[in-house]
């Protein structure tokens, strides 16, 4: 990193580094570290170091950086070169066109999880049109709060009870709920299960831990080294929490209610079989942007 970017010539004279220079050098540096999104990451981090958005960054490509600005950028670049996720460096992530606070210890929201929110909203409106948006929703594992908050914003008067085992995540979820003006409708319970949670609910939603610990070595460093293990890995080949949710659903759902879950690649068949033996039926499977079965909706038989 001492060579990124050179701030002085061999004679000690100052070499002016423009935004264009730094973007080019940062992109190359990230590429040398095996980072697939090198250009985008360079833009986001250099813009953050300068207090710009990406549009302003491109309107100032020929602007020289001060040494103080270069030092600020260096700190960000060092962290990304170690494969720390950009979302942790920036302290935020976009989800359904809204900004959510994130930090180490909290799972970073994924674009695929937006499908969970969209499917839940649509199905609640379809099944319970007469409820007039006063839905009761139970979420297992609130994480950053992106799902619970987005559902409350999409469904006026909806209320979410959400569990979370991580104190750090629960605090960030609470701040996100407050920042988006729905803290009075999101009830966060710091617990690992549904003990003492009283139904009935119109829907149970979850993006539970579903990665088989056996495949940890195949994950990108950004995930394996930085994101919280308790939000990623699950026993029984990644199926443990699906089994828990299916076993719990009947006692917590209203008649006509549903269980909606994000799932891992190749897990839909095992989940479907388990559901069939526990009084639930597969109503719909939604594929993600890569064509992988990603969302499964189960209903009571």
For each residue, the residues with C-beta under 8 A, 3 or more apart:
1: 4 74 77 78 81
2:
3: 6
4: 1 25 26 29 74 77
5: 17 21 22 25 26 70
6: 3 9 15
7: 14 15 17 67 70
8: 12 13 14 15
9: 6 12 13 14 15
10:
11:
12: 8 9
13: 8 9
14: 7 8 9
15: 6 7 8 9
16: 64
17: 5 7 21 22 64 65 70
18: 21 22 61 62 63 64 65
19: 22 23 46 50 57 60 61 62 63 65
20: 23 24 61 62
21: 5 17 18 24 25
22: 5 17 18 19 25 26 46 65 70 73
23: 19 20 26 27 39 42 43 46 57 61
24: 20 21 27 28
25: 4 5 21 22 28 29
26: 4 5 22 23 29 30 38 42 45 46 73 77
27: 23 24 30 31 38 39 42
28: 24 25 31 32 38
29: 4 25 26 32 33 77 81
30: 26 27 33 35 38 41 42 77 80 81
31: 27 28 34 35 38
32: 28 29
33: 29 30 81 83
34: 31
35: 30 31 38 41 80 81 83
36:
37: 40 41 86
38: 26 27 28 30 31 35 41 42
39: 23 27 42 43
40: 37 43 44
41: 30 35 37 38 44 45 80 86
42: 23 26 27 30 38 39 45 46
43: 23 39 40 46 47 54 57
44: 40 41 47 48 54 86 90
45: 26 41 42 48 49 73 76 77 80 86 89 90
46: 19 22 23 26 42 43 49 50 57 73 76
47: 43 44 50 52 53 54 56 57
48: 44 45 51 52 76 89 90
49: 45 46 69 72 73 76
50: 19 46 47 57 60 65 69 72 73
51: 48
52: 47 48 56 57 60
53: 47 56 57
54: 43 44 47 57 58
55: 58 59
56: 47 52 53 59 60
57: 19 23 43 46 47 50 52 53 54 60 61
58: 54 55 61
59: 55 56
60: 19 50 52 56 57 63
61: 18 19 20 23 57 58
62: 18 19 20
63: 18 19 60
64: 16 17 18
65: 17 18 19 22 50 69 70 73
66: 69 70
67: 7 70 71
68: 71 72
69: 49 50 65 66 72 73
70: 5 7 17 22 65 66 67 73 74
71: 67 68 74 75
72: 49 50 68 69 75 76
73: 22 26 45 46 49 50 65 69 70 76 77
74: 1 4 70 71 77 78
75: 71 72 78 79
76: 45 46 48 49 72 73 79 80 89
77: 1 4 26 29 30 45 73 74 80 81
78: 1 74 75 81 82
79: 75 76 82 84 88 89
80: 30 35 41 45 76 77 83 84 86 89
81: 1 29 30 33 35 77 78
82: 78 79
83: 33 35 80 220 221 222 225 226
84: 79 80 88 89 222 226
85: 88 89 108 222 226 227
86: 37 41 44 45 80 89 90
87: 90 91 92 93 102 108
88: 79 84 85 91 102 103 104 108 226
89: 45 48 76 79 80 84 85 86
90: 44 45 48 86 87 93
91: 87 88 101 102 103
92: 87 99 100 101 102
93: 87 90 99 100 102 108 109 144 146
94: 97 98 99 100
95: 98 100 109 113 114 144 146 150
96: 114 117 146 150
97: 94
98: 94 95 149 150 153 180
99: 92 93 94
100: 92 93 94 95 109 144 145 146 149 176
101: 91 92 144 172 175 176 179
102: 87 88 91 92 93 106 108 109 144 172
103: 88 91 106 168 172
104: 88 226 228
105: 166 168 169 228
106: 102 103 143 144 166 168 169 172 228 231
107: 143 144 169 227 228 231 232
108: 85 87 88 93 102 144 227
109: 93 95 100 102 113 143 144 146
110: 113
111: 114 289
112: 115 116 262 288 289 294
113: 95 109 110 116 117 146 147 207 262
114: 95 96 111 117 118 150
115: 112 118 119 262 286 288 294 295
116: 112 113 119 120 147 205 207 260 261 262 295
117: 96 113 114 120 121 146 147 150 151 154
118: 114 115 121 122
119: 115 116 122 123 260 284 286 295 297
120: 116 117 123 124 137 147 151 203 205 260
121: 117 118 124 125 151 154 155
122: 118 119 125 126
123: 119 120 126 127 203 258 260 297
124: 120 121 127 128 131 135 137 155 158 202 203
125: 121 122 128 129 155
126: 122 123 129
127: 123 124 202 256 257 258
128: 124 125 131 135 202 256
129: 125 126
130:
131: 124 128 134 135 202
132: 157
133: 155 156 157 158
134: 131 157 158 159
135: 124 128 131 155 157 158 159 202 203
136: 158 159 161 199 200 201 202
137: 120 124 148 151 158 159 160 161 201 202 203 204 205
138: 160 161 162 194 197 199 201 203 204 205 252
139: 142 147 148 160 161 162 163 204 205 206
140: 162 163 194 204 205 206 208 241 245
141: 162 163 164 165 206 207 208 209 231 241
142: 139 145 147 148 162 163 164 169 170 173 186 188
143: 106 107 109 146 147 164 169 173 207 231
144: 93 95 100 101 102 106 107 108 109 169 172 173 176
145: 100 142 148 149 162 172 173 174 176 177 186
146: 93 95 96 100 109 113 117 143 149 150 176
147: 113 116 117 120 139 142 143 150 151 205 207
148: 137 139 142 145 151 152 160 162 173 177 186
149: 98 100 145 146 152 153 173 176 177 180 182 186
150: 95 96 98 114 117 146 147 153 154
151: 117 120 121 137 147 148 154 155 158 160 205
152: 148 149 155 158 159 160 177 180 182 185 186
153: 98 149 150 180 182
154: 117 121 150 151 158
155: 121 124 125 133 135 151 152 158
156: 133
157: 132 133 134 135 185
158: 124 133 134 135 136 137 151 152 154 155 185
159: 134 135 136 137 152 185 186 187
160: 137 138 139 148 151 152 185 186 187
161: 136 137 138 139 187 189 197 201
162: 138 139 140 141 142 145 148 173 186 187 188 189
163: 139 140 141 142 188 189 190 191 192 193 194 197
164: 141 142 143 169 170 173 188 189 190 191
165: 141 190 191 192 230
166: 105 106 169 170 228 230 231
167: 170 171 190
168: 103 105 106 171 172
169: 105 106 107 142 143 144 164 166 172 173 228 231
170: 142 164 166 167 173 174 188 190
171: 167 168 174 175
172: 101 102 103 106 144 145 168 169 175 176
173: 142 143 144 145 148 149 162 164 169 170 176 177 186 188
174: 145 170 171 177 178 183 186 188
175: 101 171 172 178 179
176: 100 101 144 145 146 149 172 173 179 180
177: 145 148 149 152 173 174 180 182 183 185 186 188
178: 174 175 181 183
179: 101 175 176
180: 98 149 152 153 176 177
181: 178
182: 149 152 153 177 185 186
183: 174 177 178 186
184:
185: 152 157 158 159 160 177 182
186: 142 145 148 149 152 159 160 162 173 174 177 182 183
187: 159 160 161 162
188: 142 162 163 164 170 173 174 177
189: 161 162 163 164 197
190: 163 164 165 167 170
191: 163 164 165 195
192: 163 165
193: 163 244 248
194: 138 140 163 197 248 252
195: 191
196:
197: 138 161 163 189 194 252
198:
199: 136 138 251 252 253 254
200: 136 252 253 254 257
201: 136 137 138 161 204 252 253 254 257
202: 124 127 128 131 135 136 137 253 254 257
203: 120 123 124 135 137 138 253 257 258 259 260
204: 137 138 139 140 201 245 248 249 252 253 257 258 259 260
205: 116 120 137 138 139 140 147 151 259 260 261
206: 139 140 141 241 245 260 261 262
207: 113 116 141 143 147 261 262
208: 140 141 234 241 242 245 261 262
209: 141 230 231 232 233 234 238 240 241
210: 234 238 239 241 242 262 263 264 267
211: 215 216 219 232 233 234 238 264
212: 215 233 234 237 238 264
213: 216 233 234 235
214: 237
215: 211 212 218 219
216: 211 213 219 224 233
217: 224
218: 215
219: 211 215 216 223 224
220: 83 223 224
221: 83 224 225 226
222: 83 84 85 225 226 227
223: 219 220 226 227 232
224: 216 217 219 220 221 227
225: 83 221 222
226: 83 84 85 88 104 221 222 223
227: 85 107 108 222 223 224 231 232
228: 104 105 106 107 166 169 231 232
229: 232 233
230: 165 166 209 233
231: 106 107 141 143 166 169 209 227 228
232: 107 209 211 223 227 228 229
233: 209 211 212 213 216 229 230 238
234: 208 209 210 211 212 213 238 239 240 241
235: 213 240
236: 239 240 243
237: 212 214 270
238: 209 210 211 212 233 234 264 267
239: 210 234 236 242 243 267 270 271 274
240: 209 234 235 236 243 244
241: 140 141 206 208 209 210 234 244 245
242: 208 210 239 245 246 261 263 267 271 274
243: 236 239 240 246 247 274
244: 193 240 241 247 248
245: 140 204 206 208 241 242 248 249 259 261
246: 242 243 249 259 271 274 275 278 280 298
247: 243 244 278
248: 193 194 204 244 245 251 252
249: 204 245 246 252 253 257 259 280 298 300
250: 253 278 279 280 300
251: 199 248
252: 138 194 197 199 200 201 204 248 249
253: 199 200 201 202 203 204 249 250 257 258 259 300
254: 199 200 201 202 257
255: 300
256: 127 128 299
257: 127 200 201 202 203 204 249 253 254 299 300
258: 123 127 203 204 253 283 297 298 299
259: 203 204 205 245 246 249 253 280 297 298 299
260: 116 119 120 123 203 204 205 206 295 296 297 298
261: 116 205 206 207 208 242 245 271 295 296 298
262: 112 113 115 116 206 207 208 210 294 295
263: 210 242 267 268 271 293 294 295 296
264: 210 211 212 238 267
265: 292 293
266: 269
267: 210 238 239 242 263 264 270 271 293
268: 263 271 272 282 285 293 296
269: 266 272 273
270: 237 239 267 273 274
271: 239 242 246 261 263 267 268 274 275 296
272: 268 269 275 276 282 296
273: 269 270 276 277
274: 239 242 243 246 270 271 277 278
275: 246 271 272 278 280 281 282 298
276: 272 273 280 281
277: 273 274
278: 246 247 250 274 275
279: 250 300 301
280: 246 249 250 259 275 276 298 299 300 301
281: 275 276 298 299 300 301
282: 268 272 275 285 296 297 298
283: 258 297 298 299
284: 119 295 296 297
285: 268 282 293 295 296 297
286: 115 119 293 294 295 296 297
287: 290 291 292 293 294
288: 112 115 291 292 293 294 295
289: 111 112
290: 287
291: 287 288
292: 265 287 288
293: 263 265 267 268 285 286 287 288 296
294: 112 115 262 263 286 287 288
295: 115 116 119 260 261 262 263 284 285 286 288
296: 260 261 263 268 271 272 282 284 285 286 293
297: 119 123 258 259 260 282 283 284 285 286
298: 246 249 258 259 260 261 275 280 281 282 283
299: 256 257 258 259 280 281 283
300: 249 250 253 255 257 279 280 281
301: 279 280 281
